[in-house]
Amino acid sequence: MPYKSFIRPILFKKDPERTHDAMSRRLHSLSKSAVAKNLLKFLFSFQHKKLGIHFAGLRFENPVGLAAGFDKNAQVFPIMPSFGFGFVEIGTITGQAQHGNPKPRLFRLDKDEALINRFGFNSFGAEKISQILQKTKKPSFPLGINIGKTKIVPMENAVDDYLFSFGLLFPYADYVVVNVSSPNTPNLRALQDKDKLLVLMQKIQEKNHELAEKQGVWSKPLFVKIAPDLTFEQIDDVLSVIRETNCMGVIATNTTITRENLKTNIKEDGGLSGKPVRKKSTDIIKYIYEKTHGTLPIMGVGGIFTAQDAYSKIKAGATLVQVYTGFVYEGPSTVKKINKGLVCLLNKDGIHSLQDAVGLDHKRNILFTILCFPKSRNNLLSHFLDAIKKIDRIIASAPSGIPLAACLAFLSQKPMAYVRTKAKSHGKQNQVEGVIIEHSKVACVADHESLPLMQDVVKEKNCVCQTNIFVDAPFDFRNKNIENLKKINLPMQEISPEHIAEVLLDLKAVTLNVRQPYTYASGIRSPIYCDNRLLISHPQEWRVIITTMLSVVKRLGPFDVIAGTSTAGIPHAAVLSLILSLPLVYVKDTEITGFLKKGQRVLVVEDLVSTGQSSIQVVKTLREYGVIVEHCLAIFTYNFPQAIKSFEETQCQLNTLCNFDNLIEKAEEKNYLSPKEKIIALRWNKNPERWKP
């Protein structure tokens, strides 16, 4: 029977608190029946291996819990997992029994899908509830106990009141929540002030260790539940107390006293919950996760109605989430739908477990830090420069390892090479670009999938791998003494094309072979082969090239992003982006790796241009994304008429450091070519398609 279209309208015609109490009595009766619990579990629960998670030393079947307030007096918690909940938090429980505030004290805001409550901690009291828990079979799921201050207890005695409740309830809790954020107990929120909270949590933690030692058990994980109305400065104070007192974590957030953008015209005091508090609580979760670098466990509460609501809080930094108002509005299948939806969302994002999604909005793996976040990039490079001090050269997997490896190689003045996999008729073959000298001490920069490839190359070259840097791993700046990256000062000097040609020739980056010509990807055969990839294995010569490229970039710019062509253009693009503190992307065919925004000015960086077709494809791919591409910068071009025409038609200016004519003249001058070989090369260059050896 549809809950929202039939059952809810009937229930919502009645007084909210009376309805809740009636449902609680019915659930309490059903909780005594194993048949009822199993039937409800069959109807309303959902399990999946991706949802299981370890948190605070406890195992949770799924991340969705029942928030405190629904089961204040431990009446229905045994049956709630039958509705799909992975854990239950009971309370808030006070030291002394109390009726709470006068009725009415619970109000529905149907148009806003929200509730306002001003219960005021109506509670049986810690002593009676401890007796109830003692008589109840220990649950097979994690049980949290939420404790708060008795209303009539003066503030100066608040600590003793909390300690009394904690002592009685300690044996039955898997974790304990200290509630100092309810708006419905006078002056309670004052306990969130740093000094008062510090004293309270120190005393509770002392009691925690004392009881654990006496009873021969582990101390209980302690959480502080905070209000959504705190300023960031006040949240910082709470976080400092949590750290100082070694509490486990924080629950964010309780109900709010604000009334922003409500559709319902209601003037009732109390705490507002439901959809209106969703964004505020998520923003606070994000702030806490960012502030603590993901080290503090967070439970997220506030406005969770759907799987997407829960997922947003998880990606913001919450490991677990809790539901109350959403359960009231969405009905008994709420948690089942959330858990099913979470699995779908994890699958959609290609995430193997819930734990991997926690803080996903913040996680920047090493590759994307290098590509997208120039400021963080500098910190990351500073850390890894220290890790490669004792190695001889750097080897990267192509393409993902190249950006980091190039930056490290350039900064450390160490040679680098990269390894790419080429498809062959009999399978795949590793191809090394650059130079790897045997018996070198190397650092491998790769993603996890490429590690076997790197290990094969290292073994084949009889090298020793001193360190592995995985670019698909998240980088954690915590507890690392990172020095600021020194500013890179290069001379503003544009080296002549003849000098660039000389550098390439001296490196033997240019070879001539009339009898066994090189064949380009386009099918054109060439007696000349230019391999600029050797540059990255010769730090001093590479520095000359980068210095000249930098001068050209500054003359052509400004640019918002540097784009490297995969794979040979990536090392040069990475170093230029580093020096200019610009984001980096790399492009292969129609695939862009990195982030772009429409309207950004992008410079394409190549190592060499032959026919120009691959470079033009990169330009088109970028333009289809909505960015502005007016320039391509390459180290060398053959000056083929086809390439010149293609760039003109594409309305993209090709800028090069040297060209075929510069190279041939310098080669003849340095006796790299005989007069006869020069004639052959010039004849080929004029009409490469028709040239024959």
C-alpha positions as CSV (number, residue, x, y, z in Angstrom):
1,M,0.0,0.0,0.0
2,P,1.6,3.3,-1.1
3,Y,2.7,5.2,2.0
4,K,2.9,8.8,0.6
5,S,-0.4,8.7,-1.3
6,F,-2.6,6.8,1.2
7,I,-1.1,6.2,4.6
8,R,0.7,9.4,5.2
9,P,-2.3,11.7,4.5
10,I,-4.2,9.8,7.1
11,L,-1.4,9.9,9.7
12,F,-0.8,13.6,9.0
13,K,-4.4,14.6,9.9
14,K,-3.6,13.6,13.5
15,D,-1.5,15.4,16.1
16,P,2.2,14.7,15.3
17,E,3.3,13.7,18.7
18,R,0.3,11.5,19.3
19,T,0.9,9.8,16.0
20,H,4.5,9.2,16.8
21,D,3.7,7.8,20.2
22,A,1.0,5.5,18.8
23,M,3.5,4.2,16.1
24,S,6.1,3.7,18.8
25,R,3.8,1.6,20.9
26,R,2.9,-0.6,17.9
27,L,6.6,-1.0,17.0
28,H,7.5,-1.8,20.6
29,S,4.9,-4.6,20.5
30,L,6.2,-5.9,17.1
31,S,9.8,-5.8,18.3
32,K,9.0,-8.8,20.6
33,S,8.0,-10.9,17.7
34,A,10.8,-12.6,15.7
35,V,8.3,-13.3,12.9
36,A,7.3,-9.7,12.7
37,K,10.9,-8.5,12.6
38,N,11.8,-11.0,9.9
39,L,8.8,-10.1,7.8
40,L,9.6,-6.4,8.0
41,K,13.3,-7.1,7.2
42,F,12.2,-9.0,4.1
43,L,10.0,-6.1,3.0
44,F,12.1,-3.1,4.0
45,S,15.8,-4.0,4.2
46,F,18.5,-4.1,1.6
47,Q,22.1,-5.4,1.9
48,H,25.0,-5.1,-0.4
49,K,28.7,-5.7,0.2
50,K,29.6,-2.2,-1.1
51,L,27.7,-0.6,1.8
52,G,29.5,-2.3,4.7
53,I,32.0,-0.1,6.5
54,H,34.2,0.0,9.5
55,F,33.9,3.2,11.6
56,A,35.1,4.1,15.1
57,G,36.2,0.5,15.6
58,L,32.7,-0.8,14.8
59,R,31.4,-2.7,11.8
60,F,28.3,-1.3,10.1
61,E,26.3,-3.2,7.5
62,N,25.3,0.0,5.9
63,P,25.9,3.7,6.6
64,V,22.3,4.8,7.3
65,G,21.3,5.1,10.9
66,L,18.3,6.2,12.9
67,A,19.0,9.6,14.4
68,A,18.5,10.4,18.1
69,G,15.0,11.8,18.9
70,F,13.0,9.0,17.3
71,D,13.5,6.5,20.1
72,K,14.1,8.6,23.1
73,N,13.5,6.0,25.7
74,A,14.8,2.7,24.1
75,Q,11.4,1.4,23.2
76,V,11.7,0.5,19.5
77,F,15.4,0.2,18.7
78,P,15.5,-3.6,18.5
79,I,13.1,-3.6,15.5
80,M,14.5,-0.6,13.6
81,P,17.2,-2.6,11.6
82,S,14.2,-4.5,10.1
83,F,13.5,-1.2,8.3
84,G,17.0,-1.3,6.8
85,F,18.9,0.8,9.4
86,G,22.5,-0.1,9.8
87,F,22.6,1.3,13.3
88,V,20.4,3.1,15.8
89,E,21.0,6.0,18.2
90,I,18.7,6.3,21.2
91,G,18.0,9.3,23.3
92,T,18.6,12.1,24.1
93,I,18.7,10.6,27.7
94,T,19.0,12.9,30.7
95,G,20.3,12.1,34.1
96,Q,17.0,12.6,35.8
97,A,13.5,11.7,34.4
98,Q,11.7,14.7,33.0
99,H,8.5,15.4,31.0
100,G,10.1,18.0,28.7
101,N,8.4,21.2,27.5
102,P,4.6,21.7,27.5
103,K,2.5,20.4,24.6
104,P,2.0,21.0,21.7
105,R,5.7,20.7,21.0
106,L,6.0,18.9,17.6
107,F,4.8,20.6,14.3
108,R,4.8,19.5,10.7
109,L,5.7,21.8,7.9
110,D,4.3,19.8,5.0
111,K,5.1,22.3,2.3
112,D,8.7,22.3,3.4
113,E,8.9,18.6,4.3
114,A,10.2,19.6,7.7
115,L,9.5,19.4,11.4
116,I,9.8,21.8,14.3
117,N,10.2,20.3,17.7
118,R,10.6,21.8,21.2
119,F,10.4,18.5,23.2
120,G,13.0,19.7,25.7
121,F,14.6,16.2,26.3
122,N,11.5,14.4,27.5
123,S,13.1,11.3,29.0
124,F,12.6,8.4,31.3
125,G,15.9,9.2,32.8
126,A,19.3,7.4,32.7
127,E,18.5,5.0,35.6
128,K,15.2,3.6,34.1
129,I,16.6,3.4,30.6
130,S,19.7,1.5,31.9
131,Q,17.3,-1.0,33.4
132,I,15.4,-1.3,30.1
133,L,18.7,-1.9,28.3
134,Q,19.8,-4.4,30.9
135,K,16.7,-6.5,30.2
136,T,17.0,-6.2,26.5
137,K,19.1,-8.7,24.4
138,K,22.3,-7.1,23.2
139,P,21.6,-5.9,19.7
140,S,23.6,-7.4,16.7
141,F,24.0,-3.9,15.3
142,P,25.8,-0.8,16.6
143,L,23.8,1.1,19.3
144,G,24.6,4.7,20.0
145,I,23.4,6.4,23.2
146,N,22.9,10.2,23.1
147,I,23.0,12.0,26.5
148,G,22.0,15.5,27.5
149,K,21.6,17.8,30.5
150,T,18.6,17.6,32.8
151,K,16.7,20.9,32.6
152,I,16.5,21.6,36.4
153,V,20.2,20.9,36.9
154,P,22.1,24.2,37.2
155,M,24.8,24.9,34.7
156,E,27.5,24.7,37.3
157,N,26.4,21.1,37.9
158,A,26.0,20.1,34.3
159,V,29.2,18.1,34.2
160,D,28.1,15.9,37.1
161,D,24.8,15.4,35.4
162,Y,26.4,14.1,32.2
163,L,28.8,11.9,34.2
164,F,25.9,10.3,36.0
165,S,24.1,9.4,32.8
166,F,27.4,8.3,31.2
167,G,28.2,6.0,34.1
168,L,24.8,4.2,34.1
169,L,24.6,3.8,30.3
170,F,28.3,3.0,29.6
171,P,27.8,-0.9,29.5
172,Y,25.1,-0.7,26.8
173,A,26.6,1.7,24.3
174,D,28.7,1.0,21.3
175,Y,29.3,4.7,21.1
176,V,28.2,7.7,23.1
177,V,27.1,11.1,21.9
178,V,27.3,14.2,24.0
179,N,24.5,16.5,23.0
180,V,25.3,20.1,23.7
181,S,23.4,21.5,20.8
182,S,19.7,21.1,21.3
183,P,17.9,24.5,21.2
184,N,15.1,23.3,23.5
185,T,16.9,23.2,26.8
186,P,17.7,26.7,28.2
187,N,21.4,27.6,28.0
188,L,22.4,24.1,26.8
189,R,24.2,25.5,23.7
190,A,26.4,27.5,25.9
191,L,28.2,24.2,26.6
192,Q,29.5,24.4,23.0
193,D,31.7,27.3,24.2
194,K,35.3,26.2,24.1
195,D,36.3,26.4,27.7
196,K,33.0,24.8,29.0
197,L,33.1,22.1,26.4
198,L,36.8,21.3,27.2
199,V,36.0,20.8,30.9
200,L,32.9,18.6,30.1
201,M,34.7,16.4,27.6
202,Q,37.8,16.0,29.7
203,K,35.7,14.8,32.6
204,I,33.6,12.4,30.5
205,Q,36.8,11.0,28.8
206,E,38.3,10.5,32.3
207,K,35.2,8.6,33.3
208,N,35.3,6.7,30.1
209,H,38.8,5.4,30.7
210,E,38.1,4.7,34.4
211,L,35.0,2.6,33.6
212,A,36.8,0.8,30.7
213,E,39.6,-0.2,33.1
214,K,37.2,-1.4,35.8
215,Q,35.1,-3.5,33.5
216,G,37.9,-4.8,31.4
217,V,36.6,-3.4,28.1
218,W,37.5,-0.9,25.6
219,S,36.6,2.7,26.2
220,K,33.6,4.0,24.3
221,P,34.0,6.2,21.1
222,L,32.8,9.7,22.1
223,F,31.1,12.0,19.7
224,V,30.0,15.6,20.1
225,K,26.8,16.7,18.4
226,I,26.9,20.3,17.2
227,A,24.4,22.9,16.1
228,P,24.1,24.1,12.5
229,D,24.0,27.6,13.7
230,L,27.6,27.8,14.9
231,T,30.0,30.1,13.1
232,F,33.1,28.6,11.5
233,E,35.2,30.1,14.3
234,Q,32.9,28.4,16.9
235,I,33.2,25.1,15.0
236,D,37.0,25.5,15.1
237,D,36.8,25.8,18.9
238,V,34.7,22.6,19.1
239,L,37.2,20.8,16.8
240,S,40.1,21.9,19.0
241,V,38.4,20.4,22.1
242,I,37.6,17.2,20.3
243,R,41.3,16.9,19.3
244,E,42.6,17.8,22.8
245,T,40.3,15.3,24.6
246,N,40.8,12.5,22.0
247,C,37.2,12.2,21.2
248,M,36.3,10.0,18.3
249,G,34.4,12.5,16.1
250,V,31.5,14.8,15.5
251,I,27.9,14.6,14.5
252,A,26.8,17.4,12.2
253,T,24.2,18.6,12.8
254,N,21.4,19.1,15.2
255,T,18.3,21.1,14.4
256,T,18.4,24.8,13.5
257,I,16.8,27.8,15.1
258,T,16.8,29.8,11.9
259,R,13.7,30.0,9.6
260,E,15.1,30.7,6.2
261,N,13.1,30.5,3.0
262,L,10.2,28.5,4.5
263,K,7.1,28.0,2.4
264,T,5.0,27.3,5.6
265,N,3.8,30.3,7.5
266,I,4.4,29.1,11.0
267,K,5.7,30.9,14.1
268,E,6.7,28.2,16.6
269,D,9.8,28.1,18.7
270,G,12.0,25.0,18.5
271,G,14.5,23.2,16.3
272,L,13.8,22.9,12.6
273,S,14.7,19.7,10.9
274,G,14.2,18.2,7.4
275,K,14.9,19.6,4.0
276,P,15.5,23.2,5.0
277,V,18.6,22.2,7.0
278,R,20.0,19.9,4.4
279,K,22.4,22.3,2.7
280,K,23.6,23.9,5.9
281,S,24.5,20.6,7.5
282,T,26.3,19.4,4.3
283,D,28.3,22.7,4.2
284,I,29.4,22.2,7.8
285,I,30.4,18.6,7.0
286,K,32.5,19.9,4.1
287,Y,34.1,22.5,6.3
288,I,34.9,20.0,9.1
289,Y,36.4,17.5,6.7
290,E,38.5,20.1,5.0
291,K,39.6,21.7,8.2
292,T,40.7,18.3,9.7
293,H,42.0,17.0,6.4
294,G,39.7,14.0,6.7
295,T,41.2,12.8,9.9
296,L,38.0,13.3,12.1
297,P,35.2,10.8,11.8
298,I,31.9,12.5,10.9
299,M,28.3,11.4,11.1
300,G,26.1,13.5,8.9
301,V,22.5,14.4,9.8
302,G,20.0,16.9,8.3
303,G,17.5,16.7,5.5
304,I,18.3,13.2,4.2
305,F,15.3,11.9,2.2
306,T,17.0,10.2,-0.8
307,A,20.1,8.3,-1.8
308,Q,21.5,11.4,-3.4
309,D,21.0,13.4,-0.2
310,A,23.0,10.7,1.7
311,Y,25.6,10.5,-1.0
312,S,26.1,14.3,-1.0
313,K,26.9,14.1,2.7
314,I,29.2,11.1,2.3
315,K,31.1,12.8,-0.5
316,A,31.3,15.9,1.7
317,G,33.1,13.9,4.3
318,A,30.6,12.0,6.4
319,T,31.3,8.3,6.8
320,L,27.8,7.5,8.3
321,V,24.5,9.4,7.9
322,Q,21.4,9.5,10.1
323,V,17.7,9.9,9.2
324,Y,14.7,11.0,11.2
325,T,12.5,13.6,9.4
326,G,13.0,11.9,6.1
327,F,11.7,8.6,7.6
328,V,8.6,10.4,8.8
329,Y,7.9,11.9,5.3
330,E,9.1,9.0,3.1
331,G,7.8,6.1,5.1
332,P,9.1,2.6,6.0
333,S,10.9,2.0,2.7
334,T,13.0,5.1,3.1
335,V,16.2,3.4,4.1
336,K,15.9,0.6,1.6
337,K,15.6,3.1,-1.2
338,I,18.5,5.1,0.1
339,N,20.8,2.0,0.4
340,K,19.8,0.7,-3.1
341,G,20.3,4.2,-4.5
342,L,23.8,4.4,-2.9
343,V,24.9,1.2,-4.6
344,C,23.7,2.7,-7.9
345,L,25.6,5.9,-7.3
346,L,28.7,4.1,-6.3
347,N,28.5,2.0,-9.5
348,K,27.9,5.1,-11.6
349,D,31.0,6.7,-10.2
350,G,33.1,3.5,-10.6
351,I,33.6,3.3,-6.8
352,H,34.2,-0.2,-5.3
353,S,33.3,0.5,-1.7
354,L,31.5,3.1,0.3
355,Q,34.7,4.0,2.2
356,D,36.2,5.2,-1.1
357,A,33.4,7.7,-1.5
358,V,33.9,9.4,1.8
359,G,35.2,12.9,1.2
360,L,35.2,12.3,-2.5
361,D,34.4,16.0,-3.1
362,H,37.8,16.8,-1.5
363,K,40.0,14.0,-2.7
364,R,42.6,15.0,-5.2
365,N,44.8,12.3,-6.3
366,I,48.3,13.1,-7.2
367,L,47.7,13.3,-11.0
368,F,44.8,15.7,-10.7
369,T,46.6,17.8,-8.1
370,I,49.4,18.2,-10.7
371,L,46.9,19.0,-13.5
372,C,44.4,21.2,-11.8
373,F,45.6,22.8,-8.6
374,P,48.8,24.9,-9.0
375,K,49.1,25.9,-5.4
376,S,48.7,22.3,-4.1
377,R,50.9,21.1,-6.9
378,N,53.8,23.1,-5.4
379,N,53.4,21.5,-2.0
380,L,53.2,18.0,-3.5
381,L,56.3,18.6,-5.6
382,S,58.2,19.8,-2.5
383,H,57.4,16.6,-0.7
384,F,58.4,14.3,-3.6
385,L,61.6,16.2,-4.4
386,D,62.8,15.0,-1.0
387,A,61.9,11.5,-1.8
388,I,64.0,11.4,-5.1
389,K,67.2,13.0,-3.8
390,K,69.2,9.7,-4.0
391,I,67.9,8.4,-7.3
392,D,69.7,8.8,-10.7
393,R,66.7,9.2,-13.0
394,I,62.9,9.1,-13.1
395,I,60.8,6.7,-15.2
396,A,57.1,7.4,-15.9
397,S,54.3,5.5,-17.2
398,A,52.6,7.1,-20.2
399,P,50.6,9.2,-20.1
400,S,49.4,9.5,-16.5
401,G,52.9,9.4,-14.9
402,I,54.4,12.0,-17.2
403,P,53.2,15.3,-15.7
404,L,54.5,14.6,-12.2
405,A,57.7,13.0,-13.5
406,A,58.4,15.9,-15.8
407,C,58.0,18.5,-13.1
408,L,60.2,16.5,-10.7
409,A,62.9,15.9,-13.3
410,F,63.0,19.5,-14.3
411,L,63.2,20.8,-10.7
412,S,65.8,18.2,-9.6
413,Q,67.8,18.4,-12.9
414,K,67.6,14.6,-13.2
415,P,67.1,12.8,-16.5
416,M,63.7,11.1,-17.1
417,A,62.2,8.7,-19.6
418,Y,58.7,7.3,-20.0
419,V,57.3,4.0,-21.0
420,R,54.3,3.5,-23.3
421,T,52.7,0.3,-24.5
422,K,52.5,-0.2,-28.2
423,A,50.1,-2.6,-29.9
424,K,51.8,-5.3,-31.9
425,S,50.4,-8.1,-34.1
426,H,51.5,-10.6,-31.4
427,G,50.3,-8.6,-28.5
428,K,51.6,-5.5,-26.6
429,Q,55.2,-4.3,-26.3
430,N,56.7,-1.8,-24.0
431,Q,58.5,1.1,-25.7
432,V,60.9,3.4,-23.8
433,E,61.0,7.0,-24.8
434,G,64.1,8.8,-23.7
435,V,67.2,7.2,-22.2
436,I,67.4,4.6,-19.4
437,I,71.0,3.7,-18.4
438,E,71.5,0.3,-17.0
439,H,72.2,-0.2,-13.3
440,S,70.6,3.2,-12.5
441,K,68.8,3.9,-9.3
442,V,65.3,5.0,-10.4
443,A,62.0,6.4,-9.2
444,C,59.0,5.0,-10.9
445,V,56.1,7.4,-11.4
446,A,53.0,5.5,-12.5
447,D,49.4,4.5,-11.8
448,H,48.8,1.2,-10.1
449,E,47.6,-0.5,-13.3
450,S,50.9,0.4,-15.0
451,L,53.2,-0.8,-12.2
452,P,53.8,-4.3,-13.7
453,L,54.8,-2.6,-17.0
454,M,57.3,-0.4,-15.1
455,Q,58.7,-3.4,-13.1
456,D,59.4,-5.2,-16.4
457,V,61.3,-2.2,-17.8
458,V,63.3,-1.7,-14.6
459,K,64.2,-5.4,-14.6
460,E,65.1,-5.4,-18.3
461,K,67.4,-2.5,-17.9
462,N,69.0,-4.0,-14.7
463,C,68.0,-0.9,-12.7
464,V,67.1,-0.7,-9.1
465,C,63.8,1.0,-8.2
466,Q,64.3,3.0,-5.0
467,T,60.8,4.4,-4.8
468,N,57.4,4.1,-6.4
469,I,55.1,7.2,-6.7
470,F,51.5,6.3,-7.6
471,V,49.8,9.2,-9.3
472,D,46.3,7.6,-8.9
473,A,46.7,7.7,-5.1
474,P,45.3,10.5,-2.9
475,F,48.0,12.7,-1.4
476,D,47.7,13.5,2.3
477,F,49.6,16.6,3.5
478,R,49.0,15.8,7.1
479,N,52.0,15.1,9.4
480,K,54.4,16.0,6.6
481,N,57.0,18.8,7.1
482,I,56.8,20.4,3.7
483,E,59.0,23.3,2.7
484,N,57.7,25.9,0.3
485,L,58.7,25.2,-3.3
486,K,61.4,27.7,-4.3
487,K,60.3,30.0,-7.2
488,I,61.7,28.9,-10.5
489,N,63.8,31.7,-12.0
490,L,64.7,31.2,-15.7
491,P,66.4,33.8,-17.8
492,M,64.0,35.6,-20.2
493,Q,66.0,34.5,-23.2
494,E,64.7,33.4,-26.6
495,I,67.4,31.1,-28.1
496,S,67.9,31.4,-31.9
497,P,66.4,28.6,-34.1
498,E,69.9,27.7,-35.2
499,H,71.0,27.2,-31.6
500,I,67.9,25.0,-31.0
501,A,68.8,23.0,-34.1
502,E,72.3,22.5,-32.8
503,V,71.0,21.3,-29.5
504,L,68.9,18.6,-31.2
505,L,71.7,17.6,-33.4
506,D,74.2,17.3,-30.6
507,L,71.8,15.0,-28.7
508,K,71.5,12.9,-31.9
509,A,67.8,13.5,-31.7
510,V,68.0,13.8,-35.5
511,T,69.1,10.8,-37.6
512,L,69.3,10.2,-41.4
513,N,68.7,6.8,-43.0
514,V,68.0,6.8,-46.7
515,R,68.0,3.0,-47.0
516,Q,65.6,2.3,-44.1
517,P,63.3,5.3,-44.0
518,Y,61.1,6.1,-41.0
519,T,57.3,5.7,-41.6
520,Y,55.0,8.3,-39.9
521,A,51.6,7.5,-38.6
522,S,50.1,9.1,-41.7
523,G,52.0,6.6,-43.9
524,I,54.6,9.1,-45.2
525,R,58.1,7.7,-45.4
526,S,61.0,9.9,-44.3
527,P,64.8,9.7,-44.5
528,I,65.0,11.9,-41.5
529,Y,63.8,11.0,-38.0
530,C,63.6,13.7,-35.3
531,D,63.1,12.3,-31.8
532,N,62.7,15.3,-29.4
533,R,61.8,12.9,-26.7
534,L,65.5,12.5,-26.0
535,L,65.5,16.0,-24.6
536,I,63.9,15.0,-21.3
537,S,66.8,12.6,-20.6
538,H,69.3,15.5,-20.8
539,P,68.4,18.1,-18.2
540,Q,70.7,21.0,-19.3
541,E,69.6,20.8,-22.9
542,W,66.0,20.5,-21.9
543,R,66.3,23.6,-19.8
544,V,67.5,25.6,-22.9
545,I,64.4,24.4,-24.8
546,I,62.0,25.2,-21.9
547,T,63.6,28.7,-21.5
548,T,62.9,29.5,-25.1
549,M,59.4,28.0,-25.0
550,L,58.7,30.2,-21.9
551,S,59.7,33.3,-23.8
552,V,57.4,32.5,-26.7
553,V,54.5,31.7,-24.4
554,K,54.8,35.0,-22.6
555,R,55.0,36.8,-26.0
556,L,51.8,35.0,-27.2
557,G,49.8,35.0,-24.0
558,P,48.2,35.4,-21.6
559,F,46.8,31.9,-21.3
560,D,44.5,30.2,-18.8
561,V,45.5,26.6,-19.3
562,I,48.4,24.7,-20.9
563,A,47.5,21.6,-23.0
564,G,50.0,18.9,-23.8
565,T,49.5,16.6,-26.7
566,S,49.7,12.9,-25.7
567,T,52.3,11.8,-25.2
568,A,55.4,13.7,-26.4
569,G,54.0,17.1,-25.7
570,I,53.1,16.4,-22.1
571,P,56.5,16.8,-20.4
572,H,57.1,20.3,-21.9
573,A,53.5,21.4,-21.2
574,A,53.8,20.2,-17.6
575,V,56.9,22.2,-16.9
576,L,55.5,25.3,-18.6
577,S,52.3,25.0,-16.5
578,L,54.5,24.6,-13.4
579,I,56.6,27.7,-14.1
580,L,53.5,29.8,-15.1
581,S,51.4,28.4,-12.2
582,L,48.7,27.5,-14.6
583,P,46.4,24.4,-14.8
584,L,47.4,21.6,-17.2
585,V,45.4,19.2,-19.4
586,Y,46.6,16.6,-21.8
587,V,44.7,15.5,-24.9
588,K,44.8,12.3,-26.9
589,D,42.5,12.3,-30.0
590,T,39.1,13.2,-28.5
591,E,39.9,12.5,-24.9
592,I,40.8,15.3,-22.5
593,T,42.4,14.6,-19.1
594,G,42.1,17.5,-16.6
595,F,39.5,20.2,-16.1
596,L,38.5,23.0,-18.4
597,K,36.0,25.8,-18.3
598,K,34.3,27.2,-21.3
599,G,35.9,30.5,-22.6
600,Q,39.4,29.7,-21.2
601,R,42.4,30.5,-23.5
602,V,44.3,27.4,-24.0
603,L,47.8,26.9,-25.5
604,V,48.6,23.6,-27.2
605,V,52.1,22.3,-26.7
606,E,53.7,19.8,-29.1
607,D,57.2,18.3,-29.4
608,L,57.2,18.3,-33.2
609,V,54.8,18.8,-36.1
610,S,55.0,16.7,-39.3
611,T,51.7,16.6,-41.2
612,G,50.0,18.4,-38.3
613,Q,47.0,16.1,-38.3
614,S,47.3,14.9,-34.7
615,S,47.9,18.5,-33.5
616,I,44.9,19.8,-35.5
617,Q,42.7,17.0,-33.9
618,V,43.8,18.2,-30.4
619,V,42.8,21.8,-31.3
620,K,39.4,20.6,-32.6
621,T,38.8,18.5,-29.5
622,L,39.5,21.4,-27.2
623,R,37.4,23.9,-29.2
624,E,34.5,21.5,-29.1
625,Y,34.7,21.7,-25.4
626,G,34.1,25.5,-25.7
627,V,37.6,26.8,-25.0
628,I,39.6,29.3,-27.2
629,V,42.6,27.8,-29.0
630,E,44.5,30.2,-31.2
631,H,48.1,29.0,-30.8
632,C,50.1,25.8,-31.0
633,L,53.7,25.8,-29.8
634,A,56.1,23.1,-30.9
635,I,59.9,22.6,-30.7
636,F,60.3,21.6,-34.3
637,T,58.4,21.4,-37.6
638,Y,59.2,19.9,-40.9
639,N,57.4,22.8,-42.7
640,F,55.4,20.5,-44.8
641,P,53.0,22.4,-47.1
642,Q,50.2,20.2,-45.9
643,A,50.8,21.1,-42.3
644,I,51.0,24.9,-43.0
645,K,47.8,24.7,-44.9
646,S,46.0,22.7,-42.2
647,F,46.9,25.2,-39.5
648,E,45.8,28.1,-41.7
649,E,42.5,26.5,-42.4
650,T,42.0,25.7,-38.7
651,Q,42.8,29.3,-37.9
652,C,45.4,28.2,-35.3
653,Q,48.8,29.8,-35.5
654,L,51.7,27.3,-35.4
655,N,54.7,28.6,-33.4
656,T,57.9,26.6,-33.5
657,L,61.4,27.0,-32.0
658,C,63.1,25.8,-35.1
659,N,62.2,24.2,-38.5
660,F,63.5,21.8,-41.1
661,D,65.5,24.5,-42.9
662,N,67.3,25.5,-39.7
663,L,68.1,21.9,-39.0
664,I,69.5,21.1,-42.4
665,E,71.7,24.2,-42.5
666,K,73.1,23.4,-39.1
667,A,73.5,19.7,-39.9
668,E,75.6,20.6,-43.0
669,E,77.6,23.1,-41.0
670,K,78.5,20.6,-38.4
671,N,79.1,17.8,-40.9
672,Y,76.2,15.7,-39.8
673,L,75.1,15.5,-43.4
674,S,77.0,15.1,-46.6
675,P,76.1,17.4,-49.5
676,K,74.5,14.4,-51.2
677,E,72.4,13.6,-48.1
678,K,71.4,17.2,-47.9
679,I,70.0,17.1,-51.4
680,I,68.1,13.9,-50.7
681,A,66.6,15.5,-47.5
682,L,65.6,18.7,-49.3
683,R,64.0,16.8,-52.2
684,W,62.0,14.7,-49.7
685,N,60.9,17.8,-47.8
686,K,59.4,19.5,-50.9
687,N,57.2,16.5,-51.7
688,P,57.2,13.9,-49.0
689,E,54.2,12.0,-50.3
690,R,56.0,11.1,-53.6
691,W,59.5,10.7,-52.3
692,K,61.1,7.3,-52.8
693,P,64.4,6.1,-51.3
